[in-house]
Amino acid sequence: MKRTGIKNLIIDFGGVLIDLDRQRCLDNFSKLGISDVESLLDIYHQQDFFQKYEKGLITTAEFRDVIRTKTEKPLTDAQIDDAWNSFLVNIPSYKLDLLLNLRKDYVVYLLSNTNELHWEWSCEHAFSYKAFRVEDYFEHIFLSYKMKMAKPDAGIFRKVLDETGIIPQETLFIDDSDANCRTAEALGISTYTPKAHEDWSHLF
């Protein structure tokens, strides 16, 4: 990879670092009484209020209230949070080791379409490894819900480029969505699209 002139890595979170279990999440929301959850909860791009939550356009409290309205049940915050966070499984430890090693040779960034509940759970459970914290794995972390924009919109990639000052031609973007990668490629960024559960360390 060094021979291609790549100096910077922009890495996706869901499906690239952390393993996901969409079906488990669908089942848990169905148990709470949301019948149309499957059409709303796409593995790559969320719809409706899920998408608004991912873009930070509604708060966590508002997100929970939408769930309660749809179910017409007095669900507790914990019931909703547990169902929502059941989408997330874990980050294999070899990928955490890989991130730490990559930081020796590259400037590593995280760019994720995510939301407050998923991110807080991940910081507590997924990135907790040995004595490391989430901040130890990346130069900077870019999150859709904080940026008020999401992939595959070109604006979020331009924001990353503007804030970091990195050169697209010196950057590799690793994301499991073809649509996200096409947008990055249009801006001159090299891309790689791993399959689910893939060990993509062979790139390096």
C-alpha positions as a Markdown table, in Angstrom:
| # | Residue | x | y | z |
|---|---|---|---|---|
| 1 | Met | 0.0 | 0.0 | 0.0 |
| 2 | Lys | 2.8 | 2.4 | 0.7 |
| 3 | Arg | 4.1 | 2.0 | -2.8 |
| 4 | Thr | 0.8 | 3.4 | -4.2 |
| 5 | Gly | 1.4 | 6.7 | -2.3 |
| 6 | Ile | -1.3 | 6.2 | 0.2 |
| 7 | Lys | -0.7 | 8.2 | 3.4 |
| 8 | Asn | -4.1 | 8.5 | 4.9 |
| 9 | Leu | -6.8 | 6.0 | 5.7 |
| 10 | Ile | -10.5 | 6.8 | 6.2 |
| 11 | Ile | -12.3 | 3.8 | 7.8 |
| 12 | Asp | -16.0 | 3.1 | 8.2 |
| 13 | Phe | -17.3 | 1.7 | 11.4 |
| 14 | Gly | -20.4 | -0.5 | 11.0 |
| 15 | Gly | -19.6 | -3.7 | 9.0 |
| 16 | Val | -16.0 | -2.8 | 8.5 |
| 17 | Leu | -14.8 | -2.6 | 12.1 |
| 18 | Ile | -17.7 | -3.7 | 14.2 |
| 19 | Asp | -19.8 | -6.7 | 13.3 |
| 20 | Leu | -23.5 | -6.1 | 12.9 |
| 21 | Asp | -26.6 | -8.3 | 13.5 |
| 22 | Arg | -29.5 | -6.6 | 11.7 |
| 23 | Gln | -31.8 | -9.5 | 12.1 |
| 24 | Arg | -31.4 | -9.5 | 15.9 |
| 25 | Cys | -32.2 | -5.8 | 16.0 |
| 26 | Leu | -35.3 | -6.4 | 13.7 |
| 27 | Asp | -36.5 | -9.2 | 15.9 |
| 28 | Asn | -36.1 | -7.1 | 19.1 |
| 29 | Phe | -38.0 | -4.1 | 17.6 |
| 30 | Ser | -40.7 | -6.4 | 16.3 |
| 31 | Lys | -41.1 | -7.7 | 19.9 |
| 32 | Leu | -41.6 | -4.1 | 21.0 |
| 33 | Gly | -44.4 | -3.7 | 18.5 |
| 34 | Ile | -42.8 | -1.9 | 15.5 |
| 35 | Ser | -44.2 | -3.8 | 12.5 |
| 36 | Asp | -42.6 | -1.8 | 9.7 |
| 37 | Val | -39.1 | -1.8 | 11.1 |
| 38 | Glu | -37.6 | -4.0 | 8.4 |
| 39 | Ser | -38.3 | -1.4 | 5.6 |
| 40 | Leu | -36.9 | 1.4 | 7.8 |
| 41 | Leu | -33.7 | -0.2 | 9.0 |
| 42 | Asp | -31.5 | -0.8 | 6.0 |
| 43 | Ile | -28.1 | -2.3 | 6.7 |
| 44 | Tyr | -26.3 | 0.6 | 4.9 |
| 45 | His | -28.6 | 3.6 | 4.9 |
| 46 | Gln | -31.4 | 4.1 | 7.4 |
| 47 | Gln | -34.8 | 5.5 | 6.5 |
| 48 | Asp | -37.4 | 7.9 | 8.1 |
| 49 | Phe | -36.8 | 8.6 | 11.8 |
| 50 | Phe | -33.8 | 6.2 | 11.9 |
| 51 | Gln | -32.1 | 8.3 | 9.3 |
| 52 | Lys | -33.0 | 11.6 | 11.0 |
| 53 | Tyr | -31.5 | 10.2 | 14.2 |
| 54 | Glu | -28.3 | 9.1 | 12.3 |
| 55 | Lys | -28.0 | 12.7 | 10.9 |
| 56 | Gly | -28.5 | 14.2 | 14.4 |
| 57 | Leu | -31.7 | 15.9 | 13.3 |
| 58 | Ile | -33.6 | 14.5 | 16.3 |
| 59 | Thr | -32.3 | 13.9 | 19.8 |
| 60 | Thr | -32.1 | 10.6 | 21.6 |
| 61 | Ala | -35.1 | 11.6 | 23.7 |
| 62 | Glu | -37.1 | 12.3 | 20.5 |
| 63 | Phe | -35.9 | 9.1 | 18.9 |
| 64 | Arg | -37.2 | 7.1 | 21.9 |
| 65 | Asp | -40.5 | 9.0 | 21.8 |
| 66 | Val | -41.0 | 8.1 | 18.2 |
| 67 | Ile | -40.6 | 4.4 | 19.1 |
| 68 | Arg | -43.1 | 4.8 | 21.9 |
| 69 | Thr | -45.6 | 6.5 | 19.6 |
| 70 | Lys | -45.2 | 3.7 | 17.0 |
| 71 | Thr | -45.7 | 1.0 | 19.6 |
| 72 | Glu | -48.3 | 2.8 | 21.7 |
| 73 | Lys | -46.6 | 1.2 | 24.7 |
| 74 | Pro | -45.0 | 2.9 | 27.7 |
| 75 | Leu | -41.6 | 1.4 | 26.9 |
| 76 | Thr | -38.7 | 2.3 | 29.2 |
| 77 | Asp | -35.5 | 4.0 | 27.9 |
| 78 | Ala | -33.6 | 0.8 | 28.6 |
| 79 | Gln | -36.0 | -1.4 | 26.6 |
| 80 | Ile | -35.6 | 0.9 | 23.6 |
| 81 | Asp | -31.9 | 1.3 | 24.0 |
| 82 | Asp | -31.3 | -2.5 | 24.4 |
| 83 | Ala | -33.3 | -3.2 | 21.2 |
| 84 | Trp | -31.5 | -0.6 | 19.2 |
| 85 | Asn | -28.0 | -1.5 | 20.4 |
| 86 | Ser | -28.6 | -5.2 | 19.7 |
| 87 | Phe | -27.7 | -4.2 | 16.1 |
| 88 | Leu | -24.1 | -4.1 | 17.3 |
| 89 | Val | -22.1 | -7.1 | 18.1 |
| 90 | Asn | -18.3 | -6.5 | 18.7 |
| 91 | Ile | -15.1 | -5.4 | 17.1 |
| 92 | Pro | -12.8 | -8.5 | 16.7 |
| 93 | Ser | -9.6 | -7.9 | 18.7 |
| 94 | Tyr | -7.4 | -8.5 | 15.7 |
| 95 | Lys | -9.0 | -5.4 | 14.0 |
| 96 | Leu | -8.2 | -3.3 | 17.1 |
| 97 | Asp | -4.6 | -4.5 | 16.9 |
| 98 | Leu | -4.6 | -3.7 | 13.2 |
| 99 | Leu | -5.8 | -0.1 | 13.8 |
| 100 | Leu | -3.0 | 0.4 | 16.4 |
| 101 | Asn | -0.4 | -0.9 | 14.0 |
| 102 | Leu | -1.7 | 1.1 | 11.0 |
| 103 | Arg | -1.3 | 4.3 | 13.0 |
| 104 | Lys | 2.4 | 3.7 | 12.9 |
| 105 | Asp | 2.5 | 4.1 | 9.1 |
| 106 | Tyr | -0.7 | 6.1 | 8.2 |
| 107 | Val | -2.9 | 8.9 | 9.4 |
| 108 | Val | -6.0 | 7.0 | 10.4 |
| 109 | Tyr | -9.5 | 8.6 | 10.5 |
| 110 | Leu | -12.9 | 7.1 | 11.3 |
| 111 | Leu | -15.9 | 8.2 | 9.2 |
| 112 | Ser | -19.2 | 6.7 | 10.3 |
| 113 | Asn | -22.9 | 7.0 | 9.8 |
| 114 | Thr | -24.0 | 6.4 | 13.4 |
| 115 | Asn | -26.0 | 7.9 | 16.2 |
| 116 | Glu | -25.6 | 8.9 | 19.8 |
| 117 | Leu | -26.8 | 5.6 | 21.4 |
| 118 | His | -24.8 | 3.4 | 19.1 |
| 119 | Trp | -21.7 | 5.4 | 19.5 |
| 120 | Glu | -21.9 | 5.7 | 23.3 |
| 121 | Trp | -22.4 | 1.9 | 23.5 |
| 122 | Ser | -19.5 | 1.3 | 21.2 |
| 123 | Cys | -17.1 | 3.5 | 23.2 |
| 124 | Glu | -18.0 | 1.7 | 26.3 |
| 125 | His | -18.1 | -1.9 | 25.0 |
| 126 | Ala | -16.5 | -2.3 | 21.6 |
| 127 | Phe | -13.4 | -0.1 | 21.7 |
| 128 | Ser | -12.5 | -1.0 | 25.3 |
| 129 | Tyr | -9.4 | -3.2 | 24.7 |
| 130 | Lys | -6.4 | -3.6 | 27.0 |
| 131 | Ala | -5.7 | -0.1 | 28.3 |
| 132 | Phe | -6.8 | 1.6 | 25.1 |
| 133 | Arg | -9.7 | 4.0 | 24.5 |
| 134 | Val | -11.5 | 5.0 | 21.3 |
| 135 | Glu | -9.3 | 8.1 | 20.9 |
| 136 | Asp | -6.2 | 5.9 | 20.7 |
| 137 | Tyr | -7.2 | 4.3 | 17.4 |
| 138 | Phe | -7.8 | 7.4 | 15.2 |
| 139 | Glu | -6.3 | 10.8 | 14.5 |
| 140 | His | -9.8 | 12.2 | 14.3 |
| 141 | Ile | -13.3 | 10.7 | 14.5 |
| 142 | Phe | -16.0 | 12.0 | 12.1 |
| 143 | Leu | -19.6 | 11.0 | 13.1 |
| 144 | Ser | -22.7 | 11.7 | 11.0 |
| 145 | Tyr | -24.9 | 12.6 | 14.0 |
| 146 | Lys | -22.5 | 15.2 | 15.1 |
| 147 | Met | -21.8 | 16.6 | 11.6 |
| 148 | Lys | -25.6 | 16.7 | 10.7 |
| 149 | Met | -24.8 | 14.9 | 7.4 |
| 150 | Ala | -24.3 | 11.4 | 6.3 |
| 151 | Lys | -22.7 | 9.2 | 3.6 |
| 152 | Pro | -23.1 | 8.9 | 0.7 |
| 153 | Asp | -23.6 | 12.6 | 0.4 |
| 154 | Ala | -20.5 | 14.2 | -1.1 |
| 155 | Gly | -20.7 | 17.0 | 1.5 |
| 156 | Ile | -19.6 | 14.8 | 4.3 |
| 157 | Phe | -16.5 | 13.7 | 2.4 |
| 158 | Arg | -15.7 | 17.3 | 1.5 |
| 159 | Lys | -16.0 | 18.3 | 5.1 |
| 160 | Val | -13.5 | 15.6 | 6.1 |
| 161 | Leu | -11.1 | 16.7 | 3.4 |
| 162 | Asp | -11.4 | 20.4 | 4.4 |
| 163 | Glu | -11.0 | 19.8 | 8.1 |
| 164 | Thr | -8.0 | 17.4 | 7.8 |
| 165 | Gly | -6.3 | 19.0 | 4.8 |
| 166 | Ile | -5.5 | 15.6 | 3.4 |
| 167 | Ile | -5.0 | 15.0 | -0.3 |
| 168 | Pro | -7.6 | 12.7 | -1.9 |
| 169 | Gln | -5.0 | 11.0 | -4.1 |
| 170 | Glu | -3.1 | 10.0 | -1.0 |
| 171 | Thr | -6.1 | 8.6 | 0.8 |
| 172 | Leu | -7.8 | 5.2 | 0.9 |
| 173 | Phe | -11.4 | 4.9 | 2.0 |
| 174 | Ile | -12.6 | 1.5 | 3.4 |
| 175 | Asp | -16.4 | 1.2 | 3.5 |
| 176 | Asp | -18.8 | -1.7 | 3.0 |
| 177 | Ser | -21.2 | 0.4 | 0.9 |
| 178 | Asp | -20.8 | 0.6 | -2.8 |
| 179 | Ala | -22.7 | 3.9 | -2.9 |
| 180 | Asn | -20.4 | 5.5 | -0.3 |
| 181 | Cys | -17.3 | 4.3 | -2.2 |
| 182 | Arg | -18.6 | 5.7 | -5.5 |
| 183 | Thr | -19.0 | 9.1 | -3.9 |
| 184 | Ala | -15.5 | 9.0 | -2.5 |
| 185 | Glu | -14.0 | 7.9 | -5.8 |
| 186 | Ala | -15.7 | 10.8 | -7.6 |
| 187 | Leu | -13.6 | 13.1 | -5.3 |
| 188 | Gly | -10.4 | 11.3 | -6.2 |
| 189 | Ile | -10.2 | 9.0 | -3.2 |
| 190 | Ser | -9.2 | 5.4 | -3.6 |
| 191 | Thr | -11.6 | 2.9 | -2.1 |
| 192 | Tyr | -11.9 | -0.7 | -1.0 |
| 193 | Thr | -15.2 | -2.4 | -0.2 |
| 194 | Pro | -14.8 | -5.4 | 2.2 |
| 195 | Lys | -17.4 | -8.1 | 2.5 |
| 196 | Ala | -19.2 | -8.7 | 5.8 |
| 197 | His | -16.8 | -10.1 | 8.5 |
| 198 | Glu | -13.8 | -9.8 | 6.1 |
| 199 | Asp | -10.3 | -9.6 | 7.4 |
| 200 | Trp | -9.1 | -6.7 | 5.2 |
| 201 | Ser | -5.6 | -6.6 | 6.8 |
| 202 | His | -4.3 | -8.2 | 3.5 |
| 203 | Leu | -4.5 | -4.6 | 2.1 |
| 204 | Phe | -1.4 | -3.8 | 4.1 |
